[in-house]
Every structure is written in structure tokens, then in C-alpha cells.
């Protein structure tokens, strides 16, 4: 974006986006995360910081929700306990805060955030619509949620990120995220691209689109709780999230591919929008900084 657009526009747009993603406690949480002294789980040069600090996470987050929904038991837990319909923004804000704390916060704060999530998971139990029992603390379900997120965040970053990672960086990101996964209760998370691909392939026989998954996809893609002026840019993010899904995930969710349209229209629009989001949410340099 051209700075001639004005610092006022940039500040207003950035403030609005941050409020949506971080919630009313966003400024307080941001100060606590970034300004508290102490050791971190990840140093400033780690790939996880580059990925999670980029606007491509808007696309990656939507993709992760769609992909995760394909596991019937994970989707049953979400449908029964997460409140994603009644309070979707609250869920987004809690997730974004958890990612920010574990990525950028102190090791003590990261551990506290993980402990809170684990306590919530312990209480999330029930039965799917087909009568199968689920428990959110089940390491097998935790691993599926983890690998769906890692795959989604990384793929979105590689396509829409400001500075895509090289091969070693991609493996480094997966390795970084394994630290968080183990803390959450995943005993053997993948550590590189080969392990991640193998793990996703191993879950595929369990995946299917239940009624809850199809309802969630329609809610996410077609009925987002947004004011009408915000819906066109959201639709661009959603279309790009869908475009990054593999055919085996799109088909059961009834998300057809439009050959040519995605390459010519959807992807360029997604890149332009993520650049705009990045511009709005990045603090401009001061005169002293040049």
C-alpha cells in the first residue's frame, strides 16, 4: 500500500483488525506478551515467529478450521463445546491469544497458557452423532488438530507470506510447533515436512464430512458474523483458504475447484488482500527510524 493513503487510514484499519482478532483485552495482552522480560520458548530468529507474525495467518486459520472439521470426533467436540456459532469471535480471540503467547511470550506465560488449555480439554467429553465417544484430551485427536493447523499455517505462509521459508525453514517451523504440541499432550508430533505428510496420510481413512462438518463449512464460508462492508474482503480470504485445500479435503466438504478462476482471480486477490492487512497491522517507521 502507498503511504500516501495516509497514516490515519492505516491506523484505523489496523486498529479495527486487531480488535477483531485480539478482542477487548488485546492491547493489554500484547503489552504483556511482548514487554515482559524473561526467556522465551522461541528465539527471535525462529521460523515460528515469522509464520505466526504474518498476515497469511488469516488465510491459514480459516483453512485449518475446514481441514480439522473432517475428523468426526474432533468436529463433534467443537460442535458440542466450543461455542463457535454463538461466540465465533471469542473463539478466534482465544485462539489468537494462545498462539501469540506461546510464540512470542515468556516461557512462564506460555506454560500457563498451555495449562489452561489442557484443563479445558480435560472437561470436553461426549458422544458424536453416531454414538462414538470423544475426549478432547485424547492424544490422537490432539495430534489431528495440531497437524491440521501446522499444515494450514505453513501452506498459507508459503503462498501468501511476505517472506516464504526455504526448505530448512519449513522443517524448522514444524519442529518449533512440535514443542507446543508436546506441551499440549501430543506425545510424538512430526518434526519435518516428510513426517507431517506421513502423519496426515495416516489420518485420512478416519476423515469424512459429517453433517456437523458441512454445517460448519457453510457457517465459516457463507454466513460469517460480519457487517456487510466486511464481507467482500472476508470472502476473498475464505476463497483463498479453500483454494489451498487438497482435493481429498475439498470433495467431502462439497467445495468444488474452479480451474483457471483460482489461478487468475482468487490467488492474486488473496495476495493483494494479505498485503493490505500486513500494511495495516504493521507499525509504520517513525522519522527517527527512517
N, C-alpha and C positions, 0 to 999 in steps of 0.2 A: 504494500500500500504506500501511496505517496504521502510524505509528511505534510504536504500542502493540504491534505484532507483536514488537518487541524488537530492539535492536541486535545481539544475539547471533545471531539467525536471519539478519538481513541480512548480517552479516559472513561467516557460514558459507556461505550460499548464494552470495554474491558471490565468495568465495574459490574455491569449487568450480567455478563457471562460468569464472572467469578461468583456473584451472588447465587446464580442458579446452581452452579456446581458445588460450591463450598457451603452455602447456607448462611443463616444469620450470624453464626459464630465463626465464619470464615476468616475475617481479619484477625481475630484473637487466636484462632488455631494456627494461622500462617505465622504469626509472630512467635508463638510457642515452638512450632516445628523448626523454624529456620534460625531463630535467635538464641535458643537455649544452648549454652556451651556443653560440650561433652562428646565422647566417641560416638560414631555412627556405625550402623551395620555396613554401609557402603560409602567408600571414599568418593570425592568429587569427580574422579576420572572413570567411575564405573559405568558400564553401559546402561544399567537400570535407571540411572539418573537422567541420561539423555532421552531414553524412551518415555519415561513417565513425566518428564517435564515438557513434552512436545504436544502441540495441538492435535496431532494424529490420534491421540487417545480418545478424542470424541468419536472417531470412526471405530477404533478398536473396541471401545466399551460397548457400543451397540452390537458389533459383530459377536463379541463374547456372550452377550445375553442370548442371542439367537442360537449360537452353537451349543451353549450349555443346556438350552431347553430340550435338546434332543435326547438327553438321558431321562427316562421316565421317572426315576426316583428322585433325581436332582430337581426336576421340574415340579414334581409333587410337593417337595419340601418348600420350594419357592411359592407355589400357588397357595399352599396351606398356611404359611407362616411369615412370609416376607412383607406382606402389605404392599406389593409393588403396584397394585391398582389404586388402592386408597391413598397411598403416600409415595408415589414414584420418585418425587424429588427428594424426599427424605432418605429413601434408599440410596439414590445416587450420591447424595451428600455424605452419607455414612461411608459408602464405598470409596469415594474420592479422598475422604479424610484418612481412611485406613491406608490407602496407597501412599498418600503424602507422608504420613507419619513413619511408615516402615521404610520408605525410600530415602527421605531427607531428614527425618527426626533423629533424636538421640537414641542410642541403644536401649536405654531405660524406657523411654516413651514408646519405642517400637514393641518392646516386650509387653508393656502394659496394654497396648492396643491388641496384640495377639491374644493375650489372656482374656480380654473382654470378649473377643470373637469366639474363642474356644468355649467360654462359659455359655454364650448364646447357643452355639451348636449343640451343646450337651442337652439342652432342653427341646430341641427341634426333632420330634419323633412323630410318627404317624403311619398311615397306610395310603398307598396310591389308590386311584380309582379302580384298579384291577385287583386290589387286595394285598399287594406286596408291601411288606414293612420297610420303612426307611428311617435312618437316623443321620442327621447332618454331620455328626462327628465320625461317621464311618470313613476310615481312611480311603476306601475305594471310591466313594462319592467325592470326598475332598480332592482326591487326585484328579478326577474328571474336571471338576470346576477349575482346578489350578491349570491343567494343561490347556483347557479351552481358553482361559484368559491369556496365558503366555503366548499361545499360537496367535490369538487375535491381536494382542497389543503389538507383537513383533511384526506381523504381516502388515498391519496398518502403518506402523512406523516406516517400514521399508518402502512402502508405496507413497505415503503422504508426509513423512517426516522431513524436517529441514535438513537433517544430516543423517541419511541412512547409514547403518552399520556395515562394516565389512564382515566377512565370514567369521573371523575370530571374535568380532564384537557381538554377532548374533549368538554364538555359543556362549559368550560371556554374559549376555543378558539372561539366557536360560539358566546359566549357573547361578547368577545373582538371585533370580527368582526362586531357585531351589532352597535358598536359605529361609525365605519367608514360608515356603511350603512345609518344610520340615518343622518349623516353629508352630505351624497350624495343625500339625498332626499327620502329614503325608510322610510315610517312612522312607520312601525311595523315589523322590521326584527325578525327572530327567534333568541332565546337565548339559546337553548339547542338542543340535538340530536332529541328528540321527536318532538319539534316544527319544526326543519329543515326537518325531514322526512315527516311530515304532509304537510308542505308548498310545497315540491317537488311533492308530490302526488296530491295536488290541481291543479298544473300546467299541469299535464300530459295530460288532454283532449285537451289542446291547442297546444301540441307539434306534429310536423311532420317534415319529411325531405323534404324540398323544393329543387328545382334544385340548388339554391344558397348554401344550406347546403351540398348537395352532392359534389358540385364543391369545396367547402371549405375543406371538409374532404379529397378529393383526393389531393388537394394542400398541406395540412398540412402533410399528411401521405406519399404521394408518390412523390411529386415534391417540396421538400423544397429547398429554395435558398441557397444551401450549396456547398462547394467544395467537390469533390468526396471522399477525405480521411475522411471527417467528416460525410459522410452519413451512414456508418455502425453503429457508436455509436448513431447517431440520430435515426436510425431505431429501435434500442433497446429501446430507450426512448419512441418512438411512439407506439411500440408494447405493452409496459407496460401500457401506458396511455389507450390504447384500452382495455386491459385486465381488467382494474378496472371499466369500464363502466358496468352498469346493462344491462341485456338482452333487456329490453324495449327501451334502448337508442341505443344499437348496431344494432338491427334489421332494423330500418328505415334508418340508415346510411350505411346499407349493409356491416357491419363489422362482419363476422361470427366468432364464437368461435371455437377453436381447442382444444377439450378436451384432456387432458394429455400433449399436447405440451406446453400449457401455464404454467402449474404447474411444468413441468420437465425442460423446456428450457427458456421460456420467463421470468418468475419471477426471477429465480436465476441470469440470465444475467442482469436483471434490478437492482437487489440489488448490484451486483458486480460493475456495472457502476456508480450507485449513490455513492457508497463508494469511487470510484476513483475520481469522481467530488468533493466530500466532501474533500478528501485528498488534491486535487489540489488547492481548493479555501480557505482552512484553513491555516492561517499563522502558520508555524511551531514554536515551542517554542525556545526561544533563550537560550544560555548557562546559562544566569543568571536566567532564569525561570525554568531551569532544563529540 
